[in-house]
């Protein structure tokens, strides 16, 4: 089996993707918080919407951030893990609660799956445009 070499350009793609995803996630969470405040949203709806926001953010982050058309699966996987870790730290620091619950595991799984799928898609869509 061939060893996958991760270059500095691949690392830049991952960092760029994760930063786009984090910025989008913060904007969407703030928008949802304002809607939830005025619309009297049930507490049972908040967690699924937060996971949907994270999935959407990782997907858009990969699609925007991946510029080089190789290693989409690996870039997406690393982006998903990096995003999940950083958003956990950011939102836990803002909320003042670093405790872990079962939803933390689901967040990581959802972010990794979204990252892998969107990383593969981003590489293949960009490759199609060049041909």
N, C-alpha and C positions, 0 to 999 in steps of 0.2 A: 504494500500500500504506500502511496506517495505521501510524503509529509507536506502539509500545507504551510507555506511561508507567509507570515503576516508582515507586510511592509509598513513603513511610516504612512504611506498614502491610505492604506487600509485602516490604520489606527485613526487617522484624521477623519475618514468617512464615519467611523463609529462615534467618535467624539462629536462631530457635527450633527449626526443623526440624533444622538442622545440629547444634545442641547436644544435642538429644534423641538424635540418631543417634550422636554421639560417645560420650555417656554409655552408651548401650546397647551400643555396640561394645566399649568398654573392659570392661564387665561380662561380656559374652559371651566375649571373648578370655581374660579371667582364668579364667572357668569352664572353658573348653576347655583352657587350660594345665594346670589341676589334673587334669582327666580324662586328658589326654595323659601327664602325669607318672606316674600310677598305672596306666594301661591299656596302657602301652608302645605308643603309636601310631606307625605308620610315618611317616617324613619325607615320603613322597610324598602323604600324606593331608592334611598341614598346610596347604599352599597352597590347595587347593580349599575347604577348610573356612573358611579366613580370608576368601576371596572371598565365600563364602556368608554369612558373618557380616556382611561389609560391605554386601552387597546387602540383607539383612534389616534391618540397622540403618538404611540410607537409606530403605527403604520405610516402616518403622514411624515413623521420624523425620518424614517428610513427612505421613503420615497423622495423626500427633498434632499436628505443629507448624503446619500450614497451617490458618489460621482464616478467612481471607477467600476467598470463592468466585470468584476470578478469576485469570487468568494462571497456571494450574496447570503448564503446560508450562515456562514461563520460570522459575517458582519451583523446580520440580523440577530443572531443568538447573543452575541456580545453586547449589542445595543440594547436588547431586551433586558439582560441581566444588569447592565450598567444603569439603565433608566429605572428599573425597579428598585435598585439599591439607593440611588440618589433621591428618587421621589419619596422613598420611605424616610430617609433622613430629613429631607426638607419638610415634609408634612408632619412628621413626628416632632420636629423642632418647633414648628409653628403652633402645633396643638399642645405641646408640652407633655406628650405621652409616648414614651418609647417602648411600651409593652407590645408583645407580639400576640396575635390572635390567629385563628385559622384563616381568616381572610388574607393575611399577609402571604401565606403560601399560595393561595389562589391568585393573588395579584402577580406574584413572580411567574407562576405558570402561564397566566394569560399574557403577560408582557413578553415572555420568551417565545410563545407560540406566535403571537402577533409579529414579533421581530423577525423570526425565521421566515414566516410566510411573506412578509412585506420586503425583507431583504432579497429573497429569491425573485420576487416580482420586480423590485427596483432594478436589479441587475439585468433581468431579461427584457424589461421595457426599454431601458437605455440601450441595450444591445440591438434591439429591433430598430430603434430610431437611426442608428448609425448605418445599418445595412441598406 
